[in-house]
Amino acid sequence: MNMSASIEEKADVVVIGAGIVGLACAWAALRDGARVTIVDRDFEGDRASHGNAGGIAVTESMPLAVHGMFTKAAKWLMDPLGPLALDWKHVPKALPWFMAFRRASEPERYQAISHALALLNNRVYDDLLPMFADIGASSMHYREGALTVYETDEAFAADQAEWMLKRELGVRWHAMNAQQVRECEPALASVFKHGVYLDDWSQVGDPRRIVTLLRERVRALGARFVTGVARAIEAPDAVVLADGMRVVGRRIVVATGAWSAALAQSIGDRVLLESERGYNTTLPKHGIKLTREVIFAERKFVASPLDVGLRIGGAAEFAGLDAPPNYRRSDALLALGKRFIPGIDDTDARKWMGHRPATPDSLPVIGASPRVPSVIYAFGHGHLGLTQSATTAALVADVLAGRMPRVPITPYSIARF
Ligand SMILES: Cc1cc2nc3c(=O)[nH]c(=O)nc-3n(C[C@H](O)[C@H](O)[C@H](O)COP(=O)(O)OP(=O)(O)OC[C@H]3O[C@@H](n4cnc5c(N)ncnc54)[C@H](O)[C@@H]3O)c2cc1C
């Protein structure tokens, strides 16, 4: 191993991470004329960006830390296969994250976070549609809205304040009664008393295919691919790989999803980042018809009609990056799916787990490192990485090119930690 080996030609930008966020950043920088190198430990391997629900969830402008959630959370934790799970061995490590999560639910902070999320979400289509058009993905992007359904009057009433705040933030929605829910999605069991139709939510047919098309496009635009595990950043311009190789670039973009904290730490930037592990099952032969994503409000799971099958998933499990998956969660979610969408065929079902890169305040980390300004962060998108990928990339491209970012990016700075 030659510790001084390096990739000779200095790129303008080295992007670490070839998930949807890193690839989108590379795409935007290439379109600005930059010479780009992308580093990933496995360009083809599985990642959060491959198996997610495929929702362009622009309506989700509230942090997860909803006031009053903690009573519910305590109840959820009693159910080993409920929507929230905690590996108790992981708790000491994750404690600062949970304390910050609690602070994010304080009313003033909650409002500020919601506004900052809405700033991103309200411009998602401005950035995403051109990217989809350029990579040839427009025909697998379906704009049918989404439907949130409620079994009880109580749960529907309890969510009203949140729906009103969403409307103030620019989210278009309208309420539906039981009959309208049945007409909107006839495949659902007739147990839903209320629905909320979300006009601006949309869906991609296969998130993995989007990643593949984007990867092929950035390669065609001239990006150079380096396979290796990034161990550290050596300020100001080098990425040090596990085999000792150094990849150099004038600017470095960190887009390694749930694995980003260690790289930030290597240049002294602190961040609170957890893997919020999510599960799903994809049913290629499901045999039912859903037109749009359905969100089951009380049970905290979703059913997404994709080109590759019906995907039923959800769950938030905090167990760190290395614990093996507990696919009984996928089974539990599938059982719920079968109960609320009767007649699903589960032949050839595929189970999956992915690491959502979660910050405690649900805001991504976007912008330059305060310590090493040549390092730009683009990670921590939690439940919204696909949704916010192109907008994050547009903001990163603005920073790289020295332009005024199209939305003020201070709320997303790593300095908040
Ligand atoms: C069950 C589930 C459902 C979801 N549904 C949706 C949805 O409907 N809509 C939505 O918008 N989002 C959704 N998400 C969230 C979304 O999938 C993520 O936010 C997004 O994929 C994160 O993308 P990323 O590029 O940051 O990370 P990743 O996709 O995890 O990519 C990170 C990349 O970095 C590489 N990497 C990591 N560490 C290193 C290293 N040290 N050296 C080299 N390479 C490294 C990895 O190999 C990987 O390629 C969902 C997530 C889950 C789990």
Ligand as a Chemical Component Dictionary entry (heavy atoms), coordinates in Angstrom:
data_LIG
# 
_chem_comp.id                   LIG 
_chem_comp.type                 NON-POLYMER 
_chem_comp.pdbx_formal_charge   0 
_chem_comp.three_letter_code    LIG 
# 
loop_
_chem_comp_atom.comp_id 
_chem_comp_atom.atom_id 
_chem_comp_atom.alt_atom_id 
_chem_comp_atom.type_symbol 
_chem_comp_atom.charge 
_chem_comp_atom.model_Cartn_x 
_chem_comp_atom.model_Cartn_y 
_chem_comp_atom.model_Cartn_z 
_chem_comp_atom.pdbx_ordinal 
LIG C1  C1  C 0 -38.077 2.938  4.448  1  
LIG C2  C2  C 0 -37.661 4.259  3.860  2  
LIG C3  C3  C 0 -38.568 4.982  3.088  3  
LIG C4  C4  C 0 -38.222 6.231  2.575  4  
LIG N1  N1  N 0 -39.104 6.889  1.759  5  
LIG C5  C5  C 0 -38.760 8.084  1.216  6  
LIG C6  C6  C 0 -39.632 8.765  0.338  7  
LIG O1  O1  O 0 -40.724 8.283  0.020  8  
LIG N2  N2  N 0 -39.244 9.957  -0.169 9  
LIG C7  C7  C 0 -38.044 10.532 0.150  10 
LIG O2  O2  O 0 -37.768 11.642 -0.291 11 
LIG N3  N3  N 0 -37.166 9.891  0.965  12 
LIG C8  C8  C 0 -37.500 8.691  1.501  13 
LIG N4  N4  N 0 -36.639 8.041  2.337  14 
LIG C9  C9  C 0 -35.379 8.700  2.707  15 
LIG C10 C10 C 0 -34.354 8.617  1.611  16 
LIG O3  O3  O 0 -34.242 7.291  1.149  17 
LIG C11 C11 C 0 -33.008 9.108  2.144  18 
LIG O4  O4  O 0 -33.142 10.350 2.783  19 
LIG C12 C12 C 0 -32.019 9.268  1.000  20 
LIG O5  O5  O 0 -31.953 8.086  0.243  21 
LIG C13 C13 C 0 -30.642 9.633  1.513  22 
LIG O6  O6  O 0 -29.809 9.721  0.388  23 
LIG P1  P1  P 0 -28.262 9.908  0.533  24 
LIG O7  O7  O 0 -27.699 10.007 -0.818 25 
LIG O8  O8  O 0 -28.005 11.021 1.494  26 
LIG O9  O9  O 0 -27.774 8.582  1.299  27 
LIG P2  P2  P 0 -27.582 7.075  0.765  28 
LIG O10 O10 O 0 -28.557 6.690  -0.241 29 
LIG O11 O11 O 0 -27.478 6.236  1.999  30 
LIG O12 O12 O 0 -26.180 7.138  0.051  31 
LIG C14 C14 C 0 -25.018 7.319  0.792  32 
LIG C15 C15 C 0 -23.867 6.863  -0.086 33 
LIG O13 O13 O 0 -22.640 7.123  0.589  34 
LIG C16 C16 C 0 -21.791 5.980  0.430  35 
LIG N5  N5  N 0 -20.873 5.997  1.570  36 
LIG C17 C17 C 0 -21.195 6.046  2.870  37 
LIG N6  N6  N 0 -20.079 6.142  3.627  38 
LIG C18 C18 C 0 -19.042 6.143  2.765  39 
LIG C19 C19 C 0 -17.634 6.237  2.931  40 
LIG N7  N7  N 0 -17.077 6.374  4.137  41 
LIG N8  N8  N 0 -16.853 6.214  1.830  42 
LIG C20 C20 C 0 -17.396 6.084  0.582  43 
LIG N9  N9  N 0 -18.723 6.011  0.373  44 
LIG C21 C21 C 0 -19.535 6.046  1.451  45 
LIG C22 C22 C 0 -22.746 4.792  0.400  46 
LIG O14 O14 O 0 -22.158 3.694  -0.257 47 
LIG C23 C23 C 0 -23.913 5.377  -0.384 48 
LIG O15 O15 O 0 -23.760 5.190  -1.759 49 
LIG C24 C24 C 0 -36.950 6.779  2.856  50 
LIG C25 C25 C 0 -36.020 6.038  3.593  51 
LIG C26 C26 C 0 -36.358 4.791  4.094  52 
LIG C27 C27 C 0 -35.349 4.008  4.865  53 
# 
loop_
_chem_comp_bond.comp_id 
_chem_comp_bond.atom_id_1 
_chem_comp_bond.atom_id_2 
_chem_comp_bond.value_order 
_chem_comp_bond.pdbx_ordinal 
LIG C1  C2  SING 1  
LIG C2  C3  SING 2  
LIG C2  C26 DOUB 3  
LIG C3  C4  DOUB 4  
LIG C4  N1  SING 5  
LIG C4  C24 SING 6  
LIG N1  C5  DOUB 7  
LIG C5  C6  SING 8  
LIG C5  C8  SING 9  
LIG C6  O1  DOUB 10 
LIG C6  N2  SING 11 
LIG N2  C7  SING 12 
LIG C7  O2  DOUB 13 
LIG C7  N3  SING 14 
LIG N3  C8  DOUB 15 
LIG C8  N4  SING 16 
LIG N4  C9  SING 17 
LIG N4  C24 SING 18 
LIG C9  C10 SING 19 
LIG C10 O3  SING 20 
LIG C10 C11 SING 21 
LIG C11 O4  SING 22 
LIG C11 C12 SING 23 
LIG C12 O5  SING 24 
LIG C12 C13 SING 25 
LIG C13 O6  SING 26 
LIG O6  P1  SING 27 
LIG P1  O7  DOUB 28 
LIG P1  O8  SING 29 
LIG P1  O9  SING 30 
LIG O9  P2  SING 31 
LIG P2  O10 DOUB 32 
LIG P2  O11 SING 33 
LIG P2  O12 SING 34 
LIG O12 C14 SING 35 
LIG C14 C15 SING 36 
LIG C15 O13 SING 37 
LIG C15 C23 SING 38 
LIG O13 C16 SING 39 
LIG C16 N5  SING 40 
LIG C16 C22 SING 41 
LIG N5  C17 SING 42 
LIG N5  C21 SING 43 
LIG C17 N6  DOUB 44 
LIG N6  C18 SING 45 
LIG C18 C19 SING 46 
LIG C18 C21 DOUB 47 
LIG C19 N7  SING 48 
LIG C19 N8  DOUB 49 
LIG N8  C20 SING 50 
LIG C20 N9  DOUB 51 
LIG N9  C21 SING 52 
LIG C22 O14 SING 53 
LIG C22 C23 SING 54 
LIG C23 O15 SING 55 
LIG C24 C25 DOUB 56 
LIG C25 C26 SING 57 
LIG C26 C27 SING 58 
# 
